[in-house]
Amino acid sequence: MEYAERYARNGSTLSETDQACLAASRVLLVGLGGLGGAVLEQLLRLGVGHITGADGDTFTHSNLNRQLLATESTLGQGKALAAAARAAEVNPLVHFQPISHFLSPPDFKALAAQHDVVIDALGGLHLRRALQQAASAAHKPLVSAGIAGFTGWVAVVRPHERGPVELFGNAPESSSPESSSPESSSPESPTVEERLGNLVPVAMLAASLQVCETVKLLTGRPALSGMMVFDLEDLSFYPVQL
Amino acid sequence: MKLTVKCFATLSVLTPPTRPYEWQAEGSVNELMAHLGIPAAEVKLIFVNGLSVEGTHILTEGDRVGLFPPVGGG
């Protein structure tokens, strides 16, 4: 009964079959910062049955401007543990598995194989290519996004397709690889997001687009092909085939 | 030729103010970027009419050009 009532307001847009699909699905969410916190919130409310959420970072004051899981009471806490607490609070029907250390490329490969969709919510570019390669090697779709200032992009990268990260290359390593890090700027060559910062509406929009595409993938609907670039300063959206 | 040119993120200040932009020449995206003073090294994604292309792509009348730096915040 709780199940039916909980999802009643998803209406006819998510049918009982869709809802059952989501409940039977497994999503790997890498990064629980600006993108990842908002992605997690939505996956929980949608009732995605199993979510593995990975982030080795802890919350600091500079996360408070945009990261949903960063609150006065979670400062200093591990992001993955804060995510587990949120998961239990929002939807106990979801099985949430926290991973409280930074993942490396070999971890990506093993984990991708155990999930239906891989969500790249990493901050910075340097680990994203490895995550895309791991998803591809495991024959799993990757839903990726990046933001800076008023600008962002979302991409669905199916196995063996080209992804935006191949074009962007690898940015220099930051001190907190799985969370967004304008706060850990390197003075010599700051990245685009270090220069422009990351804003909460942009992070949450990009996260919403990621979740929407993930739902489509999990419920067998046609999803984004390639990438969607957006600029919220003039409210423009551009689909791009890679 | 008339083009629509949009630069994103850190490059947005380099978007030509007139729309469409009247380019008094013909050539590739690289040549357009040089003409507009856009640092090609900072442009990692070029898209023309919704398709990702190389800098050597030759532009034609009416093309919509997007120039995007490496954006990876999260």
Interface residues (C-beta under 8 A of the other chain):
Chain A: G31 G33 G34 L35 G36 A121 L122 G123 G124 L125 R128 A145 G146 I147 A148 G149 T151 G152 W153 P164 V165 L167 F168 G169 A171 S179 S180 P182 T191 V192 E193 R195 L196 N198 A203 G226 V229 D231 E233 S236 Y238 P239 V240 Q241 L242
Chain B: K6 F8 A9 T10 S12 K44 L45 F47 G50 L51 S52 G66 F68 P69 P70 V71 G72 G73 G74
